[in-house]
Amino acid sequence: MDPISKALGQHYSEKFSLHGPSPEGVDWGSDETKMLLRYDKMLRVADYVARNKPSLLDVGCGYGGLRGYAISKNIDLDYTGIDVASNMIEWAGANLPSGNFIHGDILDYKFDREFDYVVCNGILTQKLETAGLQMDQFAAQLIRQMFSLCTIGIAFNVMTTKVNYYSNNLYYRNPAELFSWCLSEISPHLKLDHSYPLYEYTIYLYRNPV
Ligand SMILES: C[S@@+](CC[C@H](N)C(=O)[O-])C[C@H]1O[C@@H](n2cnc3c(N)ncnc32)[C@H](O)[C@@H]1O
């Protein structure tokens, strides 16, 4: 397993052991409304291409919070989640039987299928002890892997550099620079949402114009 994935898995596994299925259990802090806003931003990836019950891969799905949110909003999905933290995947498998939950590292897991959409809510948030340049390489691998698995598009969020306070353990990435990288390396069909009241942004990348 990739060493960064392993360190992140250990970190989040500990959070889940301490706090259980809650925003704090996936280290999003205690404010549930912020977590729900992030889920909403992820599901907006499907706003532009009409499809009945689209397939969606949730990368770094944690305990399946996005699955629960989609159910609460009557959004019908053919849902698959993958996470490196085994305790969260075990919980999700037992408590959210309508989803398919996989224990694995997205960077090396071999899928035998593709998905309409692939989303990632929160892997590019903590860097822990990892150096910034190594995290940039990890982010590039993650984004390439997500895009390779989608037939329509992907969405992911990242902490913005437009902040007035930096914490050493978090991963911040300049939105204009990452947008430019995605444009030249992944797809010209993209959107960036830096408009919402969290210190992060969401990038949407599509295979075709939407
Ligand atoms: C901030 S949490 C967010 C969980 C979930 N997306 C949510 O918002 O409720 C990030 C999750 O990504 C998982 N993760 C980190 N690196 C991963 C990787 N390489 N492959 C799969 N999951 C990973 C962690 O174990 C953790 O559960």
The ligand as an SDF file (V2000), in Angstrom:
LIG
                    3D

 27 29  0  0  0  0  0  0  0  0999 V2000
  -11.8720   13.2420    5.6680 C   0  0  0  0  0  0  0  0  0  0  0  0
  -12.2740   11.5340    5.5720 S   0  0  0  0  0  0  0  0  0  0  0  0
  -13.7920   11.6970    4.6440 C   0  0  0  0  0  0  0  0  0  0  0  0
  -14.6940   10.5020    4.6690 C   0  0  0  0  0  0  0  0  0  0  0  0
  -15.9500   10.6210    3.8080 C   0  0  0  0  0  0  0  0  0  0  0  0
  -15.6140   10.9430    2.4370 N   0  0  0  0  0  0  0  0  0  0  0  0
  -16.8870   11.6500    4.3690 C   0  0  0  0  0  0  0  0  0  0  0  0
  -16.7890   12.8210    3.9840 O   0  0  0  0  0  0  0  0  0  0  0  0
  -17.7410   11.2960    5.2070 O   0  0  0  0  0  0  0  0  0  0  0  0
  -11.1260   10.8900    4.3320 C   0  0  0  0  0  0  0  0  0  0  0  0
  -11.2020    9.3920    4.1490 C   0  0  0  0  0  0  0  0  0  0  0  0
  -10.3420    9.0070    3.0820 O   0  0  0  0  0  0  0  0  0  0  0  0
   -9.7800    7.7340    3.3860 C   0  0  0  0  0  0  0  0  0  0  0  0
   -8.5800    7.5400    2.5360 N   0  0  0  0  0  0  0  0  0  0  0  0
   -7.4080    8.2270    2.5990 C   0  0  0  0  0  0  0  0  0  0  0  0
   -6.5580    7.8050    1.6440 N   0  0  0  0  0  0  0  0  0  0  0  0
   -7.2100    6.8360    0.9440 C   0  0  0  0  0  0  0  0  0  0  0  0
   -6.8590    6.0270   -0.1800 C   0  0  0  0  0  0  0  0  0  0  0  0
   -5.6500    6.1190   -0.7550 N   0  0  0  0  0  0  0  0  0  0  0  0
   -7.7630    5.1390   -0.6670 N   0  0  0  0  0  0  0  0  0  0  0  0
   -8.9870    5.0140   -0.0630 C   0  0  0  0  0  0  0  0  0  0  0  0
   -9.3770    5.7660    0.9950 N   0  0  0  0  0  0  0  0  0  0  0  0
   -8.5070    6.6640    1.5100 C   0  0  0  0  0  0  0  0  0  0  0  0
   -9.5290    7.8030    4.8710 C   0  0  0  0  0  0  0  0  0  0  0  0
   -9.3910    6.5440    5.4750 O   0  0  0  0  0  0  0  0  0  0  0  0
  -10.7790    8.5720    5.3490 C   0  0  0  0  0  0  0  0  0  0  0  0
  -11.8140    7.6960    5.7350 O   0  0  0  0  0  0  0  0  0  0  0  0
  1  2  1  0
  2  3  1  0
  2 10  1  0
  3  4  1  0
  4  5  1  0
  5  6  1  0
  5  7  1  0
  7  8  2  0
  7  9  1  0
 10 11  1  0
 11 12  1  0
 11 26  1  0
 12 13  1  0
 13 14  1  0
 13 24  1  0
 14 15  1  0
 14 23  1  0
 15 16  2  0
 16 17  1  0
 17 18  1  0
 17 23  2  0
 18 19  1  0
 18 20  2  0
 20 21  1  0
 21 22  2  0
 22 23  1  0
 24 25  1  0
 24 26  1  0
 26 27  1  0
M  CHG  2   2   1   9  -1
M  END
$$$$
